[in-house]
Amino acid sequence: MRTQATLLPTTFILASISTTVVGFFLSPSPTLVSPGRTTSKAWRNPLKPSLTRHSSLGGMFTQMLSGMVKGSAPPPAGMSDFKDPAPSWADLKASLSQRQTPEERGLPDLRAAGRGPPSSKAEIRLFDAPDGYEPRVTLYRDTAAWCPYCEKVWMYLEEKRIPYRVKKVPMRCYGQKPAWFSRLSATGLLPVMELDGDVVIESDVIIQTLEDKFPEAVPLLPLASDPDAAAVGPLLRLERELFSGWLRWLTGSTSTNERSKMVFEGVLGRVEAALRERGGPYFLGSGFSLIDCIYVPFMERIAGSLCFYKGFVIRNNPQYPAIERWFQGMESRESFANIKSDWYTHAMDMPPQVGSCSSIPEAAPYAAELSGKDGSWTLPVRPDGVEPFRRTRDVGSCQREAAAQLLSNPQAVVAFAARALGEPGVPPVMAELADPNAKANEAYIPLLDAALRAVAQSLLEGPEAVPPPTGFVAPAEVARGLDYLRARVGVPRDMSYEAARYFRAHLGWYAGLLRASVQ
């Protein structure tokens, strides 16, 4: 019997832009556990024997990163003449507070109390439990919110409404796990659960344990006497076939691309047929179940990665109407809508986890759109694109969310952006967009501070309120810092996809103004 571990402060806090140390776009570890297994094993692509910093990237991914960080920039000249017209951080915070709705202003306190909608920033969830209740469950999940097995358990807890605490653990591909976690779980694998002092590993074992210990919670599986019960086993096996077919195509060589695509399409067609068979929108018909919890973390990653690397579009594809109806059903549920990622995040986080993702030329336009390389990450924000965008709020609300995240710890965000002009970290880490040991170029902090205050002003007041950066010192270098930051905004870790669209666009817009001022 394992007793409750004493939790020590992590040495590496990289959860979001609101933390003391900012860790935009830090990739999760490749130590992901495959469902259905009872022994711990890293989620490693069986087709790729090893991962290294450089071999983990697809060709298109490598091209995207080229030129993003070019080494330490020399100190800027002319700082004594620099005139900074942007509002102060204090004035911007006051402006945000004036514009926020009462619900927006109260959300952080509501979240801290364990209430409100699901959030990647929540540290405790109480649901119907009274204030002051101490949850029996603690979920240890990945800091970046990218691990599909963590997401499965996370969504399960939300749907079951089982009170729980959250502890976030860094991933091996961008840093070492803290000693306290190694004492808690010798394998280092995620997710991990503590229940009444006992440590449980493996996502499926965690879910089964919760089913046994919380029989009064919302049921997510049919009774043995239910006609749908016989479908559970075949659907779970189909999910594993889908997983294998996806990885084989995503990471296989270009010489096997057509064959791997054909195999994957065959399995995806069977998923479509399974959803049609019971009328949907969910796998067991009109009612949401654990089957949907198990499928959705991989389906969202499949949709994003295959579009980016293979030019294969699943969403809004007339070949897959039942799958589209299922996605829309899932996105109507807070338990998924509030924790799901975006396709860019998934396209970037896959190579460090599974190895090289082989891209094909036909995918280039999709990759350019999803990464903003086609000019889409600027103002005005494009209303639609290849990635479905479910509008749940007005533009002002999305921009206020982005501004609130920037304003929650602006000095840390500024220092993070200054890494673009500093020195790369030693030793390097596997995730190319993560560099926890990088050194910021402090000489550029005043300039990046001014630029990010201008970005915050544009989010709150509109771009027309922001003076042009005429006479801005070292504008090209400062634009590089904004690009660096923009490429590392992670969804949902830093903010929602709705907010990230606007934050990336405003960063891109101001970087464009800076570059134009040089010409």
N, C-alpha and C positions, 0 to 999 in steps of 0.2 A: 504494500500500500504506500503510495507516494503522498507525502503531505504537501500542503500549499507552499510553493517556493517563495522566498523573499525576493521581490522584484527590485532590482537596482536600476538606477537611471542608465539609459542607454548612452554609450559614448558617441553615438552618431545619430543625430536627430535629423532625418531627411524627409519628413512626411509631406510637407507642403510649403507654400511660400509664406505661411503665417508662422513658421517655426524660426528659432533663432538662427539656425544654419539652413540655408535654402538648398533644396535638392531637386530642382526641376529635372524631370525625365531621367530618373535613375532606374535602370532596368532591373526587373526581378531576377531571382536566381534560377538556374536551370535545375533546381532540385524540386521538381514537381512530381507528385505521386500519381501513378496511373490508377484509375478506379478499378475496383474488383480485385486488387492484389492485397494480400495480407502481409507481405513483407515490404519493408521500406526500400525504395529504389528511386534514384533520381530520374526525372523526366528527361531522358536524353534520347535524341533521335537515333534509332538503331542503325540508320543508314550512314551516320556520321560518327566515326570513332572518337573524335576529339574536337574540342573547341579551343580556339586561340583568339586573341584580340582581333587579328585581321582576317582570319579565315572564317569568322562568324558572319561576315557581311556578304549580302548579295551584291552583284555588280552595280545595279541601279542604286542601291543604298550607298555604296561606296562613292559613286559619283555625286550623290546628294551632299555628302559630308565634305567633299574636297573643297578646300578653301575656306571652311567655316572657322577654323582656328589656325592662325598662321604664325604662331609664336608671339613672343613678347613685343609689344609695340613701344617705340621710343616715347619718352615723355612729351606731351604736347607743348608747343610753343604758343605764346600769346595769351596765357591764362590771365595775366594782369589786366588785359583789355576786355576780357569776356564779360558781357552784360547778360544777366540771367533774368528773363522776363516771366518765367513760370511762377505760379502761386506756390507758397510754402506748403510743406506737408500738413502743417496744422490747419491752414486754410482749406486745403483739399479735404481733409477729414471732416471739417465742419460742413463743407459743401455736400459731401456724401450724406452726412446725417440729416441735413435739411431735405434731401431728395428721397431718402429711403422711406418706404411705407412702414407703418408700425410693425407689421409682420417681419419685414426684413431687418429692422433694428433689433427685434426681440429674438431672432433666430439663434444667435450664438448662445444666449442664456438658456433658451429652450433646449438646444442640443446638449449643453453641459449638464442639464438636469435629466438627461436620458429620454427626452420627449422629441416630438416633431418627426419630420420625414427621415428616411434613411439617409446617411451621409458618410462619405469616406473619412470625414473628420471626426465622427462621433467616437467617443471613448467609452460610453456606457449607453445601453438601450434598456429601458424599463417597461415599455408598452403599458400594460394595464396594472403593473405592480405599483404600490404606493411609493411616495417620495421617501427616500431613506432606505429603501430595500436594497440589500446587498445580493447581487446576482450570484447564483451557484456556478455559472459558466463564465470562463474567460477564454476568448478566442484569440489565438496568436496568428496573425495573418501578415502577408507581405506588405511592406511599407508603400510600395508603388501601386498597390491594388491591381496587379497584373496577373497574379497566379490564378488560373482557372479553377483549381481545386479549392483554394481559399474562397473564391467567389461563390462556388457551389454551396459551401457550408454557410457562408455569410448570408446568401439569399434564403437558404433553408431556415436559418434562425429568424430572419425577418418575417417570413411567411408563417412560421409556427408561433411567432410572437413569444419566444422564450427569452426572458431577460438575460443579458450578457454584457460583459466588459470586453474591451478590445485592447490588445497590446500589439504594436507593430514592430516588425523585426526586419533589419536590413538584409538584403540578398547578397549572396556570395559574389555575384558578377560585378558588384561595385563596392564591396567592402566586407570586412569580417563580421561575423555574427558576434554579438556581445557575449561575454563570459556567462552572464546570468542565464541566457537562453541555452547555452551549451550544457549548463548544469541541469536545466529543466528537461531538455531533450537531447540525448547523446547523438541522435542521427542528424540533427540540424534541419530536418525536413519540415515543410509547412504544408498544410495547416497543422496546428497543435491545439488541443483543447484541454483545459483544466476543469474538471467537474467534481465539486466537493473534495478538492485536494488531490484527486487522481489525474494523472496525465494520460491523455489518449491521443494517438497519432493515426494518420491515414484518414482521408476525407470520408470514405465510405464507413469506416469503423466509427468515426465520430458521429455520423448521421444515425447509424444503427444504435449507438449508445444513447443518443438523445431520444430516439423513438422509444427505447425501453424505459428511460428514466422520466420522460414527460408524456405519459399516455393521455393525459387530459388536454394536451395542446391540440391545435388544429390538425386533423388528419390529412396526410398528403399521399397516402397509398390506399388503394381499394382493399376492402376486406377479402379474405380468401373465397368467400361465397359470391363475391361480385363478379359478373361476367367479364369485366375489364381486367381482372387479376391475371388471367392467362396471357394477356398481352405484355405484361411488365417485363418478363424475362427476354422475349424476343426483341423488344424495343431497346433494352439495355445492351444486348449483343450488337444490335444494329448501330448503336452509338459508337461502340468501339471500332466497328468496321469503318464508320465514317471518319473517325479520328485517324486511323491508320492510313486510309486512302488519301486524306488531306495532307498528312505529313509526308507521305511518299511523293506526292506530286509537288508540294511546296519546296521540298529540299532535294529532290532528285535532279539528276543532270539533264541538260537540255536535250540530250540524245534520247532520253526516255520520256520526254515531256508529253507527247501525244498519247502514248500508251498509258501513262499515269493519269492523264486527264480523262481518258475513256473509262478507266476503272473507277475514278472518283465520281464521274457523272452517273455511272451505274448505281453506285451506293446512294448518291444524293437523290436519284429518282425513286429509290425505294423509301427514303425518308419522306419524300413528297407523297407517295402512295399511302404510307402509314398514316399521315396526317389527314389525307382525304377520306380514308376508310371510316373514321369515326366522326367525321363532319367538322372537327376542329372547334374553336381555334387551337386547342391544346392537343397533346398526344393522346390523351384518354377521352377526348371529346370536349364538352363544354366546360369541364371542371379542371382547374389547374392541379398539377400533381408533382410529386418528386421527380418524375421523368422529365418534366420541363426544366426543373432545377439543374438536372444533370446535363441536359443538352445545351442549354443556353450559353454557358461560358465558352464552349467550343464553337458553337454556331456563330457567335459574334466575332470570334477570332478568325474563323474560316472565311466569313464574308469579307472582312477587312483585308486579310493577308492575300487572299486569292485575287482580289481586285487590284491590289497594289503591285503584286509580283507577276501575276498571270493574265491580268486583264479579263478575268472571269467574274462576271457580275451576277450575284444571286438575288439581291434585293430588287424588287420591282421588275423581276424577270417574268414574262408571261409563261415561261415553262414551269415556273414554280409558284403558282398562286396560293397553294396551301401553306407553303413555307413562309410566304410573305404575310399571309393572314396570321400565322403563328407568331412571327416577329412583332407584328402590330399588337397582338394580344399580350405578348410579354412586355412590350413598351408601355402598355396601359397600366401595368402594375408598378407601384412605387418601389417594390422590393428589387426590381430590375432597372427601371428607368433611372433611379437615383444613384446606381452604382456602376452602370455600364460605361464602357470606354468609347473612344472614337477610333476610326479606322487608321488614322495616322499613328496614334499611340501604339496600336497593335502591330502595325507594319514595322515600327521601330523596335518594339520589344521582342519580336519573335527571333531574330538572328542570334542574340546573346543566349537565348534559351534552347533553341533546337539546332543551331548550326546555320550554315549558308542557305539562304532562301534564293533559289535560282530564278532570276527574272528573265522575261522574254521581251523582244522589241514591241510586241503588240500591247504590252502593259504600260509603256512609257507615258502615254497621255493621262492614264489614270493615276500613275504615281506622281506625275507633275501636278495634277489637280489636288490630290490628297495631301501633298507636302507643301503646297503653296508655290511651287516652282513655276507654275504657269501664270503667276501674278494674282492668284485668287485670294491670297492672304494680305489684302490691303482694302482700302475703302474705295467705293462702297462695297459692303459685304454682299456677295452673290446670294440671291435668295435660295437657289437650289443647286444641286450638283449630283454626282454619282452616289454619294453617301446620303441616304434618306435623313431628313432633318425634321423631327417632330416638334412643331412649335407649341410650347405650353405657356409661354410668357411673352410679354411685349419686349421690344428692343431695349427700352430703358431699363427694365429689370435685369436683363442679361448683362448690360454694360455696368450697371451698379454692382452686380456680383463680381465681375472682373475687377472693378475699381476697389471694391472692399478687400479682395484678396491682396492686391498690390499695396493698399494702404495699411493692411494689418501688420506689416513689418517691412517698410520700404527700404530701410538701410540694408537689410539682408539681401533684398532683391537687387539693389544697386551693386552691392559687392559681388553678387553672383554674376551679373552681367559683365562686370569688369574682368572676370576670368577669361573672357574672349581675347583680351589684350594682354594677358599675363602669361605665365609659364604652365605647360601641361604638368599634371601630377605624376609623381614617381612613388611606387610603381604604377604602371597603367592598369586599368581594369578591363574586363571583357566587353562591357557595354560601351560602345563608341561614344554615345551621347552622355555618358556619365563619367565624371572625372572628380571624385570627391576630394582628391588631394591637390587639385589645381590651385594655383596661386593667382589672386586677383592683382591686376596692375592698378595700384592705389592712385597713381597719378591721374587716372581717368575717372575716378569716382565722382568728383564734382561735376564733370560734364555729363556723365551718365545719370547722375542724380537730377540734373536739370532736364535732361531728355525724358526721363521717366515721369517727372512731374508734369511735363507737357502731355505725355500719353494719358496720365490720370485725368488731367483737365479735359482732354478730348473725349474720354469715356463719359465724363459727368456733364459737360457743357456742350459737347459737339465740337467737331474739328474746326468749325468756323470761329470758335472762341480762342483758338491757339494762334499766337503770333508766328509768322514764318521764321525759321531759324537763321535769319540773316546775320552774318558775323559770328556764327557758331564756331568755336575752336575745334579743330580736328573732327569735322563732321563725318568723314568716311570711317574713321576709327570708331566713333560713337555709334554709327549705324551698324558696324560689325557687332558691337555689344548688344544692341537690340535684336539683331538676327540670332545671336547665340541664345538669348533668353527665349525668343519666340519659338525656336526649334525644340525647346526643352519644356514647354508647357504640357504637362501630362493630365489626361482625363481618365478617371474622375479625381485623381489625387489632388490636383491643384484647384480645379473648378469643374463645373459641368461643361458638357460639350457646347451647350448654348452660349455660355459665357466665354469659353475658350475661342469660339469662332470670332467674337468681337475683340477679345484681347489680342489675339494674333493679328487681326486686321489693323487695329490701331497701332500696334508696334510696327507692322510693315509699312503703314502709311507714313508714320513719322520718320522711319529709316529712309524712306524714299525722298521725303523732303530734305533730309540732311544730305543725301547724295546729290540731289538736284542743286543744292546750294553751292556745290563745288564747281559745277559746270559753268 
